[in-house]
Amino acid sequence: MSERSAWDRRDGETGRAYAAFRVFRDAGPLRTLAVVPGVRRRTVEDWSSTWDWHARATAWDDATHHLDDQRRLDAIRTMHDTHQRAGRVAMAKALAALQQVKPEDIPAYAAARLLELGARLERETLLTSVEELQGVMPEHLPGMGPPTDDPWERISRELTGTA
């Protein structure tokens, strides 16, 4: 038989007391005994004390937060992989398009701008952590803008001249 969790029904705990505990437990971290409807206040206080509701509810919160954090971490990993693949495809298409342009068809100002942006992209990629690129670290490189300024969007605006 599997090990019981702290929030499972305890031996001797009545169905009515356990149902009241579940209402209390599911009220979230700001819960109070007053959230239990239809039961006298003194009865709720006795059940809470006898069956250790606060510790059991805290164990529930910890377990659900752990599961939420794990799901979020998995989603972030999936998103990162998707963005990485999309970035590679976008770069490949951009490079293929650039290879179709004859050097003499690129105005001098555009060539200089491409050189500048290419050098900056390479430098930022080599010197910037993933966390900084995602805007989750308070320290930003000079000129990177506020944390909400996505560096890839900024580079895109610069390339298209909409900066």
N, C-alpha and C positions, 0 to 999 in steps of 0.2 A: 504494500500500500504506500502511496506517495506521502511525503511529509506535508503536514497541514501548514497553511499560511496563517499569519497572525490575525488576518481579517476573516478567516473561516469561522463558522459556528463552533462554539466551545461545547464541550461535554457538559450537559446539564442546563445549557442556555435554552430558554424556551423559544419557540418559533416567533412569538410576539416580540420578545426582547431582541432577538436577532434581526427581525424586520425593522425594528426601531433603530438598532445599531446601523443597519445599512442606509437608512435615511440620513442619519447623522454622518456616517462615513462619506456618503456621496455628496454631501453639502459642500465639500471642498475645504481648503486649508483655513478659511475664515469661519468655520462652522461653530455653532453653539448648540447647547442642549435644547434651546428653544425651537430648533428647526423640526423637532419630532412632533407631529400633529396627533391629536386624539389620545394622548396619554398624559396622565397627571404629572405635573412637574416633579413631584417627589419620587414617583415611580421611575421616571427617566433618570433622575440623579442616582437612585439606588442601582439601577441597571448599569449605568455608566461606571460607577465605582466598582461594582461587583465584577463586571465583565471587562474592565480596563479599556473602555472605548477610546480614550485619547491615544494611548500607545498603539492600539490596533489601527486606528484611523491614520496615524502618522506613518505606520508601516505601509498601509495602503497607498498613501501619498507618495512615499519614497519609491515603491514598486512601480506605480503608474508613471511617475516622472522619469524613472530609469527607462521604461519602455518607450516613452515619448522621445527621450533624448536619443535612444538607439535608432528609432525610426527617422528622426530628423538627421542624424549623422549619415544613415544610409541614403536618405534623399539628397543630402549635400554631396556625397560621393558620386551618386548617379548624375546629378546636375553637373558636377565638375567634369566627369567623363564625357558627357554630352557636349558641354561647351568646348572641351578640348578637341573632340572630333570635328565639331562645327568650325572651330577656328582653323583647323588643318585644311578642311575643304575650302573655306573662304580664302585662305592664303594660297592654296594651290590654284584656285580660279583666278585670283588677282595676279599671281605670277605668270600664269598662262596668258592672260590678257596683256600684261606688260610686255611679254616676249613677242607679241604680235605687232607691237608699235615699233616703227622704225625710229632709231635715235634722232634722225633729222626732223621727224615730225613732232618731237617733244620740244616745246619752247624752253628757252634757257631758264626762265623763272620756275617752270614746272619741274625741270630736271633738278634744279637746286633744291626745291621744296621736297621732292622725292628723296634726295640724298639726305637732307636734314631729318625727315620723318623716319627714314630707314635706319639712320644712325641712332636716333632717339629710341626707336622701338627696340633695337638690338640692345642698347645700353640699359633701358628700363627692364627688359626681360632678364638680363644677366644680373642686375643689381637689386631687383625688387622681389620680395617674397610673395608667395601666393596670397598670404593674408593681406598684404598691402594692396595688391592688385584688386582684391575683392572688397577693399575699403573697410576692413574690419579692424584695422590697427590705427591708433591715434596718430602715429608718426607717419608723415607722408613726405615723399621727396619734394624738393622745391618745384613749384609749378604744377604739381599734380592736382591742385584744387581741393575742395572739401571732400570728406569721405563719401558723399552721395554722388560725386562726379565720377562716373564709371570711366576708367582710363581708356577702355576700348571704344566707348562712345565718343570720347574726346578725340581720339586718334581718327576715328571715322569722320567726325566733323571737320577736322583739319585736312584730311585727304580730299574731302568733297568741297572744301572752301566755305563751309557753313559754320565755322567756328565763331 
